[in-house]
């Protein structure tokens, strides 16, 4: 899944602010770039990761649920609060003692993000966070969504 996320980032589909991938769900906070629809980003990540999971486990079929929910990030403090929340998932589950030890999270220094660029003011400022649990709501098709958090 990390490769899929970074491939989309490399193709300039979004700014990556953070992620944490847990065994049964993931959190992802991004800012889609101009003309990128949030539901398309989610579809690409889910489609690509489902394909890889099915190949790796020699299975077929649907992996991810379809719906998703949204939350508006009001300011930089709210963004930091949500990043801390997703980074502490692995700690709460007792997979690691500190977030930076978790190998499937941008809290781990091995992963690069666009967070510094966004917070320094040289990128688009985040305005909305979305959470996924499956099928997109029609309002998620809007192009005005700037930042999303996904979880399953």
C-alpha positions in Angstrom: 0.0 0.0 0.0 2.9 2.4 0.7 4.1 2.0 -2.8 0.7 2.9 -4.2 0.4 6.0 -2.0 3.9 7.1 -3.0 3.3 6.4 -6.6 0.2 8.7 -6.6 2.2 11.3 -4.7 5.1 11.1 -7.3 2.5 11.5 -10.1 1.5 14.8 -8.3 -2.0 13.7 -7.5 -1.8 15.0 -3.9 0.3 16.4 -1.1 1.0 13.7 1.5 0.6 14.8 5.1 0.6 11.5 6.9 -0.6 7.9 7.1 -0.8 4.9 9.4 -1.6 1.5 8.0 -3.0 -0.9 10.5 -3.8 -4.6 10.0 -7.5 -4.0 9.3 -7.7 -0.4 8.3 -5.6 2.7 7.4 -5.6 6.4 8.0 -4.4 8.7 5.3 -4.2 12.5 5.4 -3.7 14.2 2.0 -4.4 17.4 0.1 -5.6 16.5 -3.4 -4.1 18.7 -6.1 -6.1 20.7 -8.6 -8.7 18.8 -10.6 -8.2 15.6 -8.5 -11.4 14.2 -7.0 -11.1 12.7 -3.6 -13.1 9.6 -4.5 -10.7 8.9 -7.4 -7.7 8.9 -5.0 -9.4 6.5 -2.7 -10.5 4.3 -5.5 -6.9 4.1 -6.8 -5.4 3.3 -3.4 -8.1 0.6 -2.6 -8.0 -0.9 -6.1 -4.2 -1.1 -6.2 -3.8 -2.5 -2.7 -6.7 -5.0 -3.1 -5.0 -6.3 -6.2 -1.7 -6.7 -4.4 -3.3 -8.3 -1.3 -5.2 -10.8 -3.5 -2.1 -11.7 -5.4 0.0 -12.0 -2.2 -2.6 -14.2 -0.5 -3.6 -16.1 -3.7 -7.3 -15.0 -3.3 -9.8 -13.1 -5.3 -12.5 -10.6 -4.3 -13.2 -7.4 -2.5 -10.9 -6.3 0.3 -12.1 -2.8 1.2 -15.5 -1.5 2.4 -17.0 1.2 0.1 -18.2 4.2 2.2 -16.4 7.1 3.6 -17.0 10.0 6.0 -15.7 13.5 6.2 -14.4 15.9 8.8 -13.4 19.5 8.4 -9.9 20.5 9.6 -10.3 24.0 10.9 -6.7 25.1 11.2 -3.1 23.9 11.7 -3.7 22.9 15.3 -6.6 20.6 14.2 -4.4 19.1 11.5 -1.7 18.3 14.1 -4.3 16.8 16.4 -5.4 14.5 13.7 -1.9 13.5 12.8 -1.2 12.7 16.4 -4.4 10.6 16.5 -3.4 8.5 13.5 0.2 8.2 14.6 -0.8 7.0 18.1 -3.0 4.1 16.8 -0.1 1.7 16.8 0.9 2.7 20.3 -2.7 2.3 21.6 -2.7 -1.2 20.0 0.6 -1.9 21.7 2.4 -2.7 18.5 5.1 -0.2 19.4 6.0 2.1 22.4 6.4 5.3 20.4 4.8 6.2 17.0 8.2 6.6 15.2 8.9 2.9 15.7 5.9 1.8 13.7 7.1 0.7 10.3 3.8 1.4 8.4 3.4 5.1 9.4 4.8 8.4 8.3 5.6 8.9 12.0 8.5 6.7 11.1 11.4 8.9 9.8 12.0 6.5 6.9 8.9 8.0 5.2 8.8 11.4 3.5 5.8 13.7 3.6 4.8 17.2 2.3 3.8 18.3 5.8 6.7 20.8 6.2 6.0 22.4 2.8 2.3 22.8 3.7 2.9 24.1 7.2 5.5 26.6 5.9 2.9 28.2 3.7 4.4 27.3 0.3 1.7 24.7 -0.5 -2.1 24.6 -0.4 -3.5 25.0 3.1 -5.6 22.1 4.4 -9.3 22.6 4.9 -11.1 19.2 5.0 -10.4 15.7 6.3 -12.3 12.7 5.0 -12.5 9.3 6.5 -13.2 6.1 4.5 -15.2 3.1 5.4 -16.4 2.3 2.0 -18.8 3.8 -0.6 -18.3 7.5 -1.2 -21.1 10.0 -0.3 -22.2 12.1 -3.3 -20.9 15.2 -1.6 -17.4 13.8 -1.8 -17.4 14.3 -5.5 -17.0 18.0 -5.0 -13.6 19.4 -6.1 -13.4 21.8 -3.2 -12.2 19.2 -0.8 -8.6 20.0 0.2 -7.5 17.5 2.8 -8.7 14.1 3.6 -8.2 11.4 6.3 -9.1 7.9 5.3 -9.9 5.0 7.6 -11.4 1.5 7.3 
